[in-house]
Amino acid sequence: MFQIAARRSQVPTLVALLTLGACRGATNPRTGALEVYASFTCVSQLACDSDGFVIALDNRAGQRMTAFADTLADIPVGQHTLTLSDVQSNCTVSGANPLLLIVKADTTVQAGWAGNCQ
């Protein structure tokens, strides 16, 4: 009988500890990721943008895309702008640039551009 009573008395303590842990975790910043792509159609190999494109998040220093798709990790939750630059003059970008994106915790947002190079 004593052991049952002891277990019952531990329940409020356990609930309090779990609640404190949940509250403490809620103050930590949450992040998500961006999967960025650039898909351009070229009339010839020479017309393609050979050195790639530069992407910049929230007007920070840009980074050259290492392929036609890159993933940016640990992006803070919230609204962001993503800009494509260093596009050759013979190439046109279809759609908006910059893009307005909303990153949610523990998710990957896919965004990118398409275009043509003459």
C-alpha atoms as a printed R data frame, in Angstrom:
    type eleno elety resid chain resno      x      y       z
1   ATOM     1    CA   MET     A     1  0.000  0.000   0.000
2   ATOM     2    CA   PHE     A     2  2.837  2.378   0.763
3   ATOM     3    CA   GLN     A     3  4.432  1.854  -2.668
4   ATOM     4    CA   ILE     A     4  1.180  2.697  -4.464
5   ATOM     5    CA   ALA     A     5  0.833  5.901  -2.445
6   ATOM     6    CA   ALA     A     6  4.449  6.804  -3.224
7   ATOM     7    CA   ARG     A     7  3.879  6.348  -6.942
8   ATOM     8    CA   ARG     A     8  0.768  8.496  -6.804
9   ATOM     9    CA   SER     A     9  2.662 11.229  -5.002
10  ATOM    10    CA   GLN     A    10  5.340 11.147  -7.700
11  ATOM    11    CA   VAL     A    11  2.842 11.865 -10.492
12  ATOM    12    CA   PRO     A    12  2.515 15.614  -9.743
13  ATOM    13    CA   THR     A    13  6.312 15.910  -9.591
14  ATOM    14    CA   LEU     A    14  6.680 14.117 -12.923
15  ATOM    15    CA   VAL     A    15  4.016 16.324 -14.524
16  ATOM    16    CA   ALA     A    16  5.731 19.448 -13.172
17  ATOM    17    CA   LEU     A    17  9.114 18.347 -14.524
18  ATOM    18    CA   LEU     A    18  7.675 17.549 -17.957
19  ATOM    19    CA   THR     A    19  5.890 20.904 -18.039
20  ATOM    20    CA   LEU     A    20  9.066 22.779 -17.111
21  ATOM    21    CA   GLY     A    21 11.001 20.900 -19.766
22  ATOM    22    CA   ALA     A    22  8.400 21.750 -22.408
23  ATOM    23    CA   CYS     A    23  8.425 25.416 -21.453
24  ATOM    24    CA   ARG     A    24 12.189 25.581 -21.457
25  ATOM    25    CA   GLY     A    25 12.330 23.957 -24.910
26  ATOM    26    CA   ALA     A    26  9.765 26.414 -26.264
27  ATOM    27    CA   THR     A    27 12.146 29.329 -25.723
28  ATOM    28    CA   ASN     A    28 14.859 27.776 -27.901
29  ATOM    29    CA   PRO     A    29 14.856 29.049 -31.488
30  ATOM    30    CA   ARG     A    30 13.498 26.607 -34.048
31  ATOM    31    CA   THR     A    31 14.842 26.258 -37.561
32  ATOM    32    CA   GLY     A    32 13.956 24.816 -40.928
33  ATOM    33    CA   ALA     A    33 15.720 24.439 -44.257
34  ATOM    34    CA   LEU     A    34 15.523 25.723 -47.822
35  ATOM    35    CA   GLU     A    35 16.015 23.565 -50.881
36  ATOM    36    CA   VAL     A    36 16.906 26.001 -53.665
37  ATOM    37    CA   TYR     A    37 16.980 25.115 -57.357
38  ATOM    38    CA   ALA     A    38 17.736 26.877 -60.636
39  ATOM    39    CA   SER     A    39 16.600 25.233 -63.862
40  ATOM    40    CA   PHE     A    40 17.508 26.984 -67.102
41  ATOM    41    CA   THR     A    41 16.959 25.855 -70.684
42  ATOM    42    CA   CYS     A    42 19.872 26.693 -72.986
43  ATOM    43    CA   VAL     A    43 19.879 26.827 -76.792
44  ATOM    44    CA   SER     A    44 23.445 25.456 -76.684
45  ATOM    45    CA   GLN     A    45 26.104 24.498 -74.169
46  ATOM    46    CA   LEU     A    46 27.848 27.817 -74.821
47  ATOM    47    CA   ALA     A    47 24.678 29.737 -73.984
48  ATOM    48    CA   CYS     A    48 24.422 28.211 -70.498
49  ATOM    49    CA   ASP     A    49 25.649 30.120 -67.469
50  ATOM    50    CA   SER     A    50 28.909 28.198 -66.960
51  ATOM    51    CA   ASP     A    51 29.881 29.578 -63.551
52  ATOM    52    CA   GLY     A    52 26.463 29.084 -61.969
53  ATOM    53    CA   PHE     A    53 24.357 31.504 -59.987
54  ATOM    54    CA   VAL     A    54 24.596 33.269 -56.646
55  ATOM    55    CA   ILE     A    55 21.831 33.000 -54.047
56  ATOM    56    CA   ALA     A    56 21.423 35.331 -51.082
57  ATOM    57    CA   LEU     A    57 19.093 35.014 -48.120
58  ATOM    58    CA   ASP     A    58 17.755 38.202 -46.509
59  ATOM    59    CA   ASN     A    59 20.250 40.510 -48.244
60  ATOM    60    CA   ARG     A    60 23.224 38.746 -46.660
61  ATOM    61    CA   ALA     A    61 26.360 37.955 -48.617
62  ATOM    62    CA   GLY     A    62 25.525 35.572 -51.412
63  ATOM    63    CA   GLN     A    63 26.905 32.117 -52.024
64  ATOM    64    CA   ARG     A    64 27.501 30.441 -55.339
65  ATOM    65    CA   MET     A    65 25.260 27.467 -55.971
66  ATOM    66    CA   THR     A    66 27.428 24.360 -56.136
67  ATOM    67    CA   ALA     A    67 24.973 22.564 -58.425
68  ATOM    68    CA   PHE     A    68 21.550 23.259 -59.874
69  ATOM    69    CA   ALA     A    69 20.127 22.617 -56.398
70  ATOM    70    CA   ASP     A    70 21.467 23.474 -52.959
71  ATOM    71    CA   THR     A    71 20.110 23.073 -49.449
72  ATOM    72    CA   LEU     A    72 20.468 25.820 -46.866
73  ATOM    73    CA   ALA     A    73 20.130 24.421 -43.333
74  ATOM    74    CA   ASP     A    74 19.397 26.005 -39.941
75  ATOM    75    CA   ILE     A    75 17.258 28.836 -41.311
76  ATOM    76    CA   PRO     A    76 15.357 30.622 -38.516
77  ATOM    77    CA   VAL     A    77 11.592 30.206 -38.555
78  ATOM    78    CA   GLY     A    78  9.802 33.142 -40.183
79  ATOM    79    CA   GLN     A    79  9.590 35.169 -43.366
80  ATOM    80    CA   HIS     A    80 12.664 35.478 -45.600
81  ATOM    81    CA   THR     A    81 13.663 36.788 -49.028
82  ATOM    82    CA   LEU     A    82 15.765 34.704 -51.388
83  ATOM    83    CA   THR     A    83 17.531 36.448 -54.278
84  ATOM    84    CA   LEU     A    84 19.139 35.001 -57.403
85  ATOM    85    CA   SER     A    85 21.999 36.998 -58.935
86  ATOM    86    CA   ASP     A    86 25.018 36.708 -61.229
87  ATOM    87    CA   VAL     A    87 22.769 35.659 -64.099
88  ATOM    88    CA   GLN     A    88 24.452 36.077 -67.502
89  ATOM    89    CA   SER     A    89 23.022 38.812 -69.716
90  ATOM    90    CA   ASN     A    90 21.847 36.280 -72.312
91  ATOM    91    CA   CYS     A    91 19.677 34.531 -69.698
92  ATOM    92    CA   THR     A    92 16.216 35.539 -68.495
93  ATOM    93    CA   VAL     A    93 14.652 34.508 -65.197
94  ATOM    94    CA   SER     A    94 10.981 33.530 -65.187
95  ATOM    95    CA   GLY     A    95  8.925 34.594 -62.187
96  ATOM    96    CA   ALA     A    96  9.633 36.719 -59.158
97  ATOM    97    CA   ASN     A    97 13.137 37.567 -58.002
98  ATOM    98    CA   PRO     A    98 13.549 37.901 -55.059
99  ATOM    99    CA   LEU     A    99 11.233 35.212 -53.705
100 ATOM   100    CA   LEU     A   100  9.322 35.676 -50.453
101 ATOM   101    CA   LEU     A   101  9.421 32.494 -48.365
102 ATOM   102    CA   ILE     A   102  8.036 31.376 -45.015
103 ATOM   103    CA   VAL     A   103 10.141 28.839 -43.142
104 ATOM   104    CA   LYS     A   104  8.486 26.639 -40.523
105 ATOM   105    CA   ALA     A   105 10.210 24.611 -37.826
106 ATOM   106    CA   ASP     A   106 11.591 21.229 -38.810
107 ATOM   107    CA   THR     A   107 10.450 21.518 -42.440
108 ATOM   108    CA   THR     A   108 12.168 22.037 -45.780
109 ATOM   109    CA   VAL     A   109 10.796 24.706 -48.089
110 ATOM   110    CA   GLN     A   110 11.443 24.200 -51.798
111 ATOM   111    CA   ALA     A   111 11.948 27.303 -53.914
112 ATOM   112    CA   GLY     A   112 13.726 28.279 -57.061
113 ATOM   113    CA   TRP     A   113 13.790 29.751 -60.492
114 ATOM   114    CA   ALA     A   114 13.455 28.674 -64.080
115 ATOM   115    CA   GLY     A   115 14.583 30.507 -67.161
116 ATOM   116    CA   ASN     A   116 16.121 30.481 -70.610
117 ATOM   117    CA   CYS     A   117 19.569 31.268 -71.954
118 ATOM   118    CA   GLN     A   118 19.879 32.307 -75.618
